[in-house]
Amino acid sequence: MSEDMFSQVKSSTNIQINKQRLLYVQDITTLLFGLGSGILQLESLQGFAMFFIGFCFINLLYIGILCKFQPVKYYVNPLQEIFMDNFVRELTGYVMSWTFSYAIVG
């Protein structure tokens, strides 16, 4: 009974730590995907497709491995916080590493 009573209570400190962990995972992986896209000399839509596929794949792995397929326990609004909040930040990091490695290899 006590578990049901506190199932909706979420600590803002824990949620902030979860967001930082997610941000670290997203930052590292999108930079690596960007490097991979540049090394493979992907251009235009192929490069952006690599980002979208990689971004979704990593987020789904995060949900599966770290959240144990229950992101509602760790985030207030999982779809918004996992997929949307850092999207532009990760896209710019990806494009930066993609163009840098593309220029170095090419």
N, C-alpha and C positions, 0 to 999 in steps of 0.2 A: 504494500500500500504506500509506503513512504517513497518508493521509487517512482510511482505514478505521480505523486504530489510534486516532486522536484524535476520531473522529466522536461518541463518547459523552461526551467531556470537555466540561464546561460550567463556565465561570467564574462564581462566585457574584456577583462585581462586575457582570459583564455582565447577568446575570439580574436583579439589583436595578435596574439602569438601565432594562432593558426593562419591568419592573414600574412604575417611575416614569413612563415614557413612556405606558404604557397607562392608568395612573391619571389622568394629565393629560388625555388624550383623552376618557376616560369622564366625568370631572368636567365638562369644558366642554360636551360634547354633551348630557349629561343635564340640566344647568341650562338649556340652550337649548331642549331638548324640553319641559321644565317650563314655561318661559316661553310657548312656543307653545301648550301645552295650556291655560294660563290665558287667553291672548288669545283662543283659539277657544272659551272658556267650556265646555270639556269637563267632564263630571261623572262620578263614580262609575267604573263599569267601562270607559267609553270612555277616561278619563284613564289608568287603569292599563294598558289595552291599548296606548295610545300609548307608554307607558314600555317595556313588554315588547318591542314591535315595534322601537322605536328603539334600545333597548339591544342587542338581538340583531343588528340591522342594522349598527350601528356596530362591534360586536365582529367581525362577519364581514368588514366592510370593513378593519378593522385586520389581521385574519389575512391577507386577500388582498393588501393594499397593502404593509404594513410587514413582514409575515412571509413574503410571497411564497408563501402557501399551504403553508408548512412550519413551523408553530408549534413543532413538536417540537425544531427546531434552536435555538430561542430561550427555551424554557421547559421546566422539568422535567416538569410535569404541566399541559399547556396547557388542558384543559377546566376544571380546578379554578382555575387561576391567572387565566385570561382571563374566564370567565363567572361563577364562583361567589365568589371571594375578596372582591370589592368590591361585590357585589350589594346588600347592605343599605345600605352607605354611599351608593351611587348612587341607590337608591330614596328615601332620606331627603332627599337633595339635590334630587331631582326633585319630591317632594311639597312641599318648602319653596318652590321657585321657582314651582311650579304654583299653590299657594294664594296666594302673594303677588301674582302677576300676575292671578289670578282676582279677588281682592279689589280691586285697583287698577282693572281694566277694568270690573268689575261694579258 
